[in-house]
Amino acid sequence: MTVASGSRIPDVEVRTMGTDGPQPVRTGEVLAKGKVVLFAVPGAFTPGCSKIHLPGYLENYDELRDKGVDLVACIAVNDPWVMQAWADSQGAGDRILMLADGNAEFAKAMGLEADLSGAGLGVRSRRYAAVIEDGVISSLEVEQGGGVDVSSCQSMLAKL
């Protein structure tokens, strides 16, 4: 079952890259403080994710912060090394917290996993974005097609 507005963010262990390598973090902790914008992508380095989705959040980062967003996070079913390499290639710096959901456990807990085995990609996350306030989802926008529309940064700015 897919989570919805009013649902608490699932508490799942994922990884982020720290100074000493991959570090486990709990989504129920890192995404539960203040106002968070979380966006999920099917995979790092994929065309829509690298040309539109992540760049939109980077370009509008200051506007998100001006609207009271404490944290912008991106999650994908990739390993933490890939997520860090993608962040580095996009010049994300420390503006976007990159979360590696290597086993798709968070995607499954959200009810937003996608079986892309037919394309050789295995289980991934659907593309979506959420506004989370103190651990509760106040807005969840899930893409129904293959584009970046309702989960774009511009769409999330309109929700804030």
ChimeraX attribute file (.defattr): number of C-alpha atoms within 10 A of each C-alpha:
attribute: neighborCount
match mode: 1-to-1
recipient: residues
	/A:1	8
	/A:2	11
	/A:3	15
	/A:4	17
	/A:5	15
	/A:6	14
	/A:7	16
	/A:8	18
	/A:9	24
	/A:10	21
	/A:11	19
	/A:12	17
	/A:13	17
	/A:14	23
	/A:15	24
	/A:16	20
	/A:17	20
	/A:18	11
	/A:19	6
	/A:20	6
	/A:21	10
	/A:22	16
	/A:23	14
	/A:24	15
	/A:25	17
	/A:26	14
	/A:27	18
	/A:28	17
	/A:29	15
	/A:30	15
	/A:31	25
	/A:32	21
	/A:33	15
	/A:34	15
	/A:35	23
	/A:36	25
	/A:37	26
	/A:38	24
	/A:39	25
	/A:40	25
	/A:41	25
	/A:42	22
	/A:43	22
	/A:44	23
	/A:45	18
	/A:46	11
	/A:47	10
	/A:48	17
	/A:49	19
	/A:50	18
	/A:51	12
	/A:52	15
	/A:53	22
	/A:54	24
	/A:55	18
	/A:56	15
	/A:57	25
	/A:58	19
	/A:59	12
	/A:60	14
	/A:61	18
	/A:62	12
	/A:63	15
	/A:64	22
	/A:65	14
	/A:66	10
	/A:67	12
	/A:68	12
	/A:69	20
	/A:70	15
	/A:71	21
	/A:72	22
	/A:73	19
	/A:74	21
	/A:75	29
	/A:76	27
	/A:77	29
	/A:78	21
	/A:79	19
	/A:80	24
	/A:81	15
	/A:82	18
	/A:83	26
	/A:84	22
	/A:85	14
	/A:86	19
	/A:87	22
	/A:88	12
	/A:89	12
	/A:90	15
	/A:91	13
	/A:92	18
	/A:93	12
	/A:94	10
	/A:95	15
	/A:96	19
	/A:97	20
	/A:98	23
	/A:99	26
	/A:100	29
	/A:101	23
	/A:102	18
	/A:103	15
	/A:104	22
	/A:105	19
	/A:106	24
	/A:107	24
	/A:108	17
	/A:109	16
	/A:110	20
	/A:111	15
	/A:112	19
	/A:113	20
	/A:114	17
	/A:115	13
	/A:116	14
	/A:117	10
	/A:118	7
	/A:119	7
	/A:120	8
	/A:121	13
	/A:122	12
	/A:123	18
	/A:124	26
	/A:125	26
	/A:126	25
	/A:127	29
	/A:128	22
	/A:129	25
	/A:130	24
	/A:131	24
	/A:132	26
	/A:133	21
	/A:134	17
	/A:135	23
	/A:136	23
	/A:137	22
	/A:138	18
	/A:139	18
	/A:140	22
	/A:141	20
	/A:142	17
	/A:143	15
	/A:144	12
	/A:145	9
	/A:146	9
	/A:147	14
	/A:148	19
	/A:149	19
	/A:150	17
	/A:151	22
	/A:152	22
	/A:153	26
	/A:154	15
	/A:155	14
	/A:156	22
	/A:157	16
	/A:158	7
	/A:159	13
	/A:160	14
